[in-house]
Amino acid sequence: MRISLVGPAHPYKGGGVHHTTELARRLAANGHDVVVESWRAQYPALLYPGERQTVTAGTADGPTFAPTRRQLAWYQPAGWWRVGRRVGRDSDLVVLAVFTSLQVPPYLGILGGVGHRARTVALCHNVLPHERGPVDIALMRTLLRRVHTVLTHSPEQQRLANGLLDGATTESRMAELPPHLPETLAPATTDGTANPGNGAGAATDTCTVHEHLLFFGIVRPYKGVDVLLRAFADGAPPNVTLTVAGEFWSQATELRALATELGIADRVFFREGYVPTDELGALFARADALVLPYRTATATQNVWLAHEHGVPVIATRAGTLPGHVTEGVDGLLCDPDDPASLARAIAEFYSPGEPLRLRAGVRPVDPEPYWATYIETLTGRATPR
């Protein structure tokens, strides 16, 4: 099958880039003829809340899939139609990677060029934004009703998409987002434990309690870092420290002020800015646990990322998180948007012997079953065994 994937690719950064690249690679390995259609200018800078959309020149954040074209630009609407015309002519299947409603105008332009020449899929990482504006529902409803198939990553997201599709002929499919961890991670060893490997995949010392917790990821209100700070102040032993590592899309000043107000400013370290893959190993190596205090969630790779480094996880019961953490085995779960519940989980985690016991239960995820199901659901064809 000839497949065009429209989505971000290196030098753009983040999990979406890793997913697009890994999906292209696996589709090609299964015998499909694949091209990635990416961007030379994805969003206007004023509409992007982060510090920069791409990784720093010369920084390796993962391999690039070949062939990848970069002919799309947000400021050239005529180019959207031209790319759509070409991929419609050259493809049997056109897959649009959907992360935000900002993509809807260019995607509608691409679909206009595709016309009826190829089947189209909206691959929805987020059906609607976590923090929604007044036009998000209308934009996403328009996009989802223009494609042949919508693919979502959880039952909750599928229900949300079906609500927008009400009465439309668009087909709705669901498959869990498969693992697409950074390429620099070392593979698991034969006994299932994490391999110290090449640095980024290094596991923590299995005999040491570091008295340190980690939050990792983009800092946005729905991620609940403010909840974590309140819970940390109440539940963490006084000798335990916390690092909040990632790009701040908002709240930087407010969170620092909150840490001071709670009396924990000397125990909380803010590592602001995008964390490239070659720094992940050092970040995880000194953590007893990764804490994911999300108020809401769709699908995230962060539990699997922590487990690949040999680190247990304390997470809320939001989105797909409860399906990735086996409570009492490789992590602990608590209620979302509830500082008291998270504080109890942190206190339980630091009860005598518990950090080492949970660390011993961590196993890296096996990506193959997830990808086999995902590709079969996306293409409608079983993955060769």
N, C-alpha and C positions, 0 to 999 in steps of 0.2 A: 504494500500500500504506500502511496506517496502522501507524506504528512508534512504540513507546515505548522510549526509551533511559534505562535506570536507571543513574545514575552521578554522580560529583561534577561540579559546575558552580561557576562564580564565585559567591561569594567564596572558595571553596576554591582551593588553589593547586597548581601543579606540572603535569607533562606529561600526567597523566591528565585534568585539566580541559581542557587544550588539545585533547586527542584527542577527548573527548566532544563538545566544542563544534564542532570542525571536522567530525566525523562527522555530527552533526545538520545542520549547514549544507549539507554536500554531499548528504546524502540528500534534504533539502528541495529543493535545486537540481535534483535528478534527478526531481522530481515526486512524491515521497512526502510524506505527511502525518505530520509528526514532532513529538513532544513529548518534552522531557527531564524525567525525574523525578529530582530531586536531594534533598539533605538539608538540614534545618535544624540537625541535630546528628548527625554521622556516626559518631564513635567516642567512648567515654569518654576523658576527658583522661588518665587514668592509663595507658591502653593505647596512647597515641600518643607515640612517643619523641621527636618533634620539639618545637620551641619553641612552635608554634601551628599549628592546622590551616588557618586562613584567612589571607588577606592582610590587611594593616592597612587599617582603614577609610579610604576615599578613595583607595586605591592602585589604579591601573588595571593589571591583569595580563592583560588580554585582553577581548574583547567577550563579552557574554552572549547566548546564543541565546534567541530568543523563539518559542514559549512554553516557559518553564521553571517547573516547580512545585517547591516545597520543603516537602513535607509529611511526609517521612520523618524519624524520630528513633530513635536506637538504644534509647532508654528507653521507647518506646511500641510494644510488639509487636502490639497490636491494630491499630495504624495500618499496619503492614506488610501485614497481610491486606487491610485496606480499600483500600490503594493497589493491591495485586495484583488485587483484585476489579474495581476501576475500569479498570485498564489492560487486563485480560483482556477486559472487555466492549467497550472502545473501540479495541482494537488487533488487527491481523492478526499482528504480530510484536513480541515483547517481548525486548529485548536487555539483559542484565545485564553491566555492566562490572566484571570481577573483578580485583582487585589483591592481595587478602589474604584469608586464611581468617577474619579478623574479620568479613568481610561475609557469611559463610555463614548464620548464624542469621536475619538480616533477609531475605536472599534466599530462604531456604526459606519464610519467612512470606509473601513476595510470591508465590512460585510456588504456594503453597497457595491464595491468593486467585485467581490466574489460572486454575487448574484446567486444563481441556481447551479453553478458549475461544480460545486463541491459541498460535501456535508460539513457542517460547522458545529463546534462544541465550545461552550463557555465553561472553562475549568475554573471553578470558583473557590479560591482560597478564602475569600470572605464574600458572602452574598451581600451583606451590607456592612458599612464601616462600624467599628466598635463605638466611635463617637460620631453620631450621625448629624448631618446638616439637613436643611429643609428640602433639598431637591434629590437627596440620595435615593429614596424609594422610587421616585418617578424615573430617574435615570436607569437604575438597575432593572426595573420592570420592563422598560423599553428594550434594553439590551437582551435580557433573557428570553423575551418573546420573539426576538429576531433570529435566534439560532435553532438548529435542529435538536440539540441535546444540551442539557445542563448537567455537569458533573460536580457534586459536592462531596465534602470530606467527613461528614458526620450526620447522623439522623436529624439532629437539631437544625443543622444548616440546610438539609434537604427539605424539612418542613417549612423553613423560612422561604426557600426558593419556590416551593410549591404554592405558597400563599401569593407570591408575586406572579406566578404563572396561571393562576386561577382562570380556567376556561381556554387557555392557549393550547396549541397542538405540540408545543415543545416537549420532548421526552425528558424525564427526570431520572438520573442515575446517581448512585452513591457508592463510594469506595474510600476506605480510610487512607489518609495521606501517608504514603510509605516513607521509610527512613531515607533521608538524603543528607547525610552528615558530611562535614568537610573532608575532602580527599586526603588531607594530611594526617587524619587519624590512623593509628596503627590497627591492624586487624586483631580480632580476639585470638587468644591462645587456644590450644586444643582442649583445655579444661574449662573453657567458657569465661575465664577471667580476662580483664583488660590487659593489654600488652603495653609495657612501657614504651616500646617502639621508637618513634622518631621525634618525640618531644610533644607535639600537639596531642598525641594520643596517650601521653603518660598517665598512669594511674597514680592515685595518692598512695602514700605509705600505709600499708594495710595494718600496721601495728601501732600507729600513732594517732592520737586525738589532737587535732590542731587547734581546737577551741576557736574555730572560725567558720562563719557561714557566708554563703555567696548568693546574691541575686545577679542574674545575667540576662541581658536582653534590652531592647528598646524600652525606655522609660516613658510610659503613657498612663493616663489616669486609670484605664481599665486593668492595668497590670498590678495595681494595688500596693505600690511601694510604700505609700503612707500607712496602709494597714500593717505592712511588715514592720515599719519602724515602731508603731505603737505596740505590736506584739513582742518585738524584740526587747523593748524597754521593760515589759512585764514578765516575759517568760524565759529570757536567756540568762544563764548564770553570769555573774558580774565580770568574770574573766574572759567571756566569749566576745569576739569582735565580728563585724559584718562588713563585707564589701558590696557596694551597689555598682555594678560594672555595665556600661552600655551607653548608647547615645540617648541623650535626653531630648525628647520632643517637646517636653513641657515640664513644669514643676521643679526645676533645679533649685531656684531660690527658696520656694516653699518647703521643699523636703529638707534642705539644710537648716532652715529655721525651725522646722518641726523636730529635727534631731537635737538641736540646742534646747528647745523648750522641754523635751522629754529627758534631758540630762544625759544623753548618750552620744553627744557629738564627738567625744574623744574615743569612742569605740566603733564608730561608723565611718567608713572610708568610701568616698565617692570617686570612682574611676570613670570620669566622663569621657565619652567619645566611642566611636566604633571600634570594636575589638577584632583585629584581623585574626585569621585562623592560626597563624604561627605564634600567637600569644595565648591561645586557649589553654595549652598544657600547663603553663605556669599558674594561670588563674585557678584552674580546677585542682591543681596538685596540693594546694594548701587549704582546701575546703573540706570540712566534715560533711556538709550537705549543701545541695542547691535548694534554695527556697523559691517557690513559685506561688506568690500570694494573689493570683489573678482573681479579680471580681467576676469577669466573664472570660470565655476563651472559645476559640473555634478548634484549630488543630495547631500543635506546636511540636517542634523537634527537641525541645530542651530537656525533657526527661531522658530521652534516648541519648542525647549528647552527654548528660551527666553520667549515665550508666556506662557509656563507652569509656569514660575516664575513671570508672570504678567508684563513682560518688553516688550515695543515696540521695533521695529527693523528699522534701517536705512540700506538699502541694495542696491546693484547694480542690474541691470536687466541682470543677468547672470544665466545660468542653470535653475534650478527649483525655484530660489529665488523669482521671480515675482509672481509665483503661490502660494506662502506661505504668502506673505505680501499683505494685502489689503490697497492700498495706501490711505493715509488720514484717515484711520480708526484705524489700529493697527501698522502703521509704514509709512515710506517714502521710495521712490525708486529714484535712480539716475543712470547715465550712467556709465558703467564700464571703468576703466582705465582713468578716467577724474577727476583730483583733483578739478577743478572748479565746476563741477556738484555736487560732494560730498560735497564741502564746502557750496554750496547753500542749500543743503538738511540739513546739520547740523545747519546752520543759521536759516532756516525755522523751524526746530525742536525746537529751543530755542526762538522762538518768543513768546510773552506773552500768557500764558495759554495753549500752545501747548503740552508741555510734559505731563501735567495731562490729557488733552483731549485724547491724543493718548493712554495713559496708561489705561484710562477708556474703550477704545475700544478693548483691548486685551482679547481674549478668548482661553483657551486651545484647542488643536486639539482633535477631536474624532478619535481614531485610528481604530475603528472597520471596517468602510467601506473600508479603505485602505487595511487592512489585508485580508478581504474577497476577494477582487479583486485580490490581490497579490497571495494568495494561490491557487485560482482558475486558474490563469494564469500559475503559476509554475507547478501545478500538472495536469491541464486539467480537474479538477473536481470542481464543485461548492462547496463552503463552507457551511456546514449545518447551518441553521438559528435557 
